Amino acid sequence: MPSAAPSVLPAVSNGEVILIVALAVIPIAAIVFIAGAGNAFRQIGRGQLSVHFEDDLPQQMRDSDAEASPEMREEEIRQLLEAKAYRQSSRGESPLDVEAELGRLLNEPAQGASADDPALREEVRQLVVARNERRLRHGKEPLDVEAEIERQLRELESLGQ
C-alpha cells in the first residue's frame, strides 16, 4: 500500500479563511469606493434640469424679437395687453384700453440704458472694481477701470435696440 504523502499545507480553519478573504477584499473595495465616490461627488448638481451658468448663456445675448417682423411683434404685444385687460376685468377693475396702450407702446422710442445716469455708472464702476479684485486674486492682469466701464455701458445701451 502506498503511504499517503504528508500534507505541505497547514490546516486552515473557517475563521482564518474569512479573515484572509476580508483582509484581501477590504482594500480593493475601499479603492473602488473612493474612485466611485469622487466621480459621484463631481456629478452633484449635474442633471438634465441643472443650470450651468457659464455654459448656458451665449456670449452675445440678443433680443429674440430683433429678427421678428414688426407685425409679429405687434401681435405679441397685443396678446399680452389683452391678457392684462382680461385679468383686470376678472378682478373687477376697469379693463385696460388695449388699442390705446398698444399705440402708446409701439410709438414709444426704445429706451436702453443711459450712459448719462450717474447711479448706473457708479454701479458699473463697483462691479468692475470687484471684478478687478477677483482677477488679482487669481493672478490675472487687472482691467482698465474706465475703459471697462465704457464697454459695459455700450453693451447695456445696445440691449435695448
C-alpha positions as CSV (number, residue, x, y, z in Angstrom):
1,M,0.0,0.0,0.0
2,P,1.2,3.3,-0.9
3,S,1.7,5.6,2.0
4,A,0.0,9.0,2.0
5,A,2.3,11.9,1.4
6,P,2.5,14.3,4.2
7,S,0.4,17.5,3.5
8,V,2.5,20.5,2.9
9,L,-0.3,22.9,3.5
10,P,-1.2,23.7,7.1
11,A,-4.7,23.2,8.2
12,V,-6.8,26.4,7.9
13,S,-10.0,26.8,9.9
14,N,-13.1,28.6,8.6
15,G,-12.4,31.6,10.8
16,E,-9.0,32.0,9.3
17,V,-10.4,31.8,5.7
18,I,-12.9,34.5,6.4
19,L,-10.2,36.7,7.9
20,I,-7.9,36.2,4.9
21,V,-10.7,37.0,2.4
22,A,-11.7,40.1,4.4
23,L,-8.2,41.4,4.5
24,A,-7.8,40.9,0.8
25,V,-11.2,42.3,-0.2
26,I,-11.4,45.4,2.1
27,P,-8.5,47.4,0.4
28,I,-9.9,46.6,-3.1
29,A,-13.4,47.7,-2.0
30,A,-12.0,50.9,-0.5
31,I,-10.2,51.8,-3.7
32,V,-13.3,51.2,-5.8
33,F,-15.5,53.1,-3.4
34,I,-13.1,56.1,-3.3
35,A,-13.0,56.2,-7.1
36,G,-16.7,55.9,-7.5
37,A,-17.4,58.5,-4.7
38,G,-15.1,61.0,-6.3
39,N,-17.0,60.7,-9.6
40,A,-20.4,60.9,-7.8
41,F,-19.2,64.0,-5.9
42,R,-18.3,65.7,-9.2
43,Q,-21.7,64.9,-10.6
44,I,-23.7,66.6,-7.7
45,G,-26.0,69.2,-9.3
46,R,-25.4,68.0,-12.8
47,G,-28.5,66.6,-14.3
48,Q,-31.0,67.3,-17.1
49,L,-32.6,70.1,-15.2
50,S,-29.5,71.6,-13.7
51,V,-28.3,75.1,-14.6
52,H,-24.7,75.7,-15.8
53,F,-24.4,79.4,-15.9
54,E,-21.1,79.5,-17.8
55,D,-22.4,77.1,-20.4
56,D,-26.0,78.2,-20.8
57,L,-25.7,81.8,-21.8
58,P,-24.3,82.7,-25.2
59,Q,-21.5,85.3,-25.2
60,Q,-23.6,87.8,-27.2
61,M,-27.2,87.8,-25.9
62,R,-29.7,89.1,-28.4
63,D,-33.3,90.0,-28.1
64,S,-35.4,87.3,-29.7
65,D,-37.6,90.0,-31.3
66,A,-34.7,91.5,-33.1
67,E,-35.2,89.2,-36.1
68,A,-39.0,89.1,-35.8
69,S,-41.2,91.1,-38.1
70,P,-42.9,94.3,-36.8
71,E,-46.3,92.6,-37.4
72,M,-45.3,89.6,-35.2
73,R,-44.0,92.0,-32.5
74,E,-47.3,93.9,-32.6
75,E,-49.3,90.8,-32.4
76,E,-47.3,89.5,-29.3
77,I,-47.7,92.9,-27.6
78,R,-51.5,92.9,-28.4
79,Q,-51.8,89.4,-26.8
80,L,-50.0,90.5,-23.7
81,L,-52.2,93.6,-23.3
82,E,-55.4,91.5,-23.9
83,A,-54.4,89.1,-21.2
84,K,-53.7,92.0,-18.8
85,A,-57.1,93.6,-19.7
86,Y,-58.8,90.2,-19.1
87,R,-57.1,89.8,-15.7
88,Q,-58.1,93.3,-14.7
89,S,-61.8,92.8,-15.7
90,S,-61.9,89.4,-13.8
91,R,-60.7,91.2,-10.7
92,G,-63.5,93.7,-11.1
93,E,-61.1,96.6,-12.1
94,S,-61.7,98.7,-15.2
95,P,-60.0,96.9,-18.0
96,L,-57.1,98.4,-20.0
97,D,-57.9,100.0,-23.3
98,V,-55.8,97.6,-25.5
99,E,-55.7,99.7,-28.6
100,A,-54.7,102.9,-26.9
101,E,-52.0,101.1,-24.9
102,L,-50.8,99.3,-28.0
103,G,-50.4,102.5,-29.9
104,R,-48.6,104.1,-27.0
105,L,-46.1,101.2,-26.7
106,L,-45.5,101.0,-30.4
107,N,-44.9,104.7,-30.8
108,E,-42.7,105.0,-27.8
109,P,-38.9,105.1,-28.6
110,A,-36.9,102.1,-27.3
111,Q,-35.2,103.1,-24.1
112,G,-31.9,101.5,-23.4
113,A,-29.5,102.0,-20.6
114,S,-28.4,105.6,-20.4
115,A,-24.7,106.2,-20.1
116,D,-25.5,109.6,-18.6
117,D,-27.1,108.1,-15.5
118,P,-24.6,108.7,-12.7
119,A,-26.2,105.9,-10.5
120,L,-25.8,103.4,-13.3
121,R,-22.2,104.5,-13.9
122,E,-21.4,104.1,-10.2
123,E,-22.9,100.7,-10.1
124,V,-21.0,99.5,-13.1
125,R,-17.8,101.0,-11.6
126,Q,-18.4,98.9,-8.4
127,L,-18.8,95.8,-10.5
128,V,-15.6,96.5,-12.5
129,V,-13.6,97.1,-9.3
130,A,-14.9,93.9,-7.8
131,R,-14.0,92.0,-11.0
132,N,-10.5,93.5,-10.8
133,E,-10.1,92.4,-7.2
134,R,-11.2,88.9,-8.2
135,R,-8.8,88.9,-11.2
136,L,-5.9,90.0,-9.0
137,R,-6.7,87.1,-6.5
138,H,-6.5,84.7,-9.5
139,G,-3.2,86.2,-10.6
140,K,-4.6,87.8,-13.7
141,E,-3.9,91.3,-15.0
142,P,-6.5,93.9,-13.8
143,L,-8.7,95.6,-16.3
144,D,-8.6,99.3,-17.1
145,V,-11.5,100.6,-15.0
146,E,-12.6,103.5,-17.2
147,A,-12.4,101.6,-20.4
148,E,-14.3,98.6,-18.9
149,I,-17.0,100.9,-17.6
150,E,-17.5,102.5,-21.1
151,R,-17.6,99.0,-22.7
152,Q,-20.2,97.8,-20.2
153,L,-22.3,100.9,-20.7
154,R,-22.1,100.4,-24.5
155,E,-23.3,96.8,-24.1
156,L,-26.2,97.9,-21.9
157,E,-27.2,100.5,-24.4
158,S,-27.2,98.0,-27.3
159,L,-29.5,95.6,-25.4
160,G,-32.5,97.9,-26.0
161,Q,-32.0,98.0,-29.7
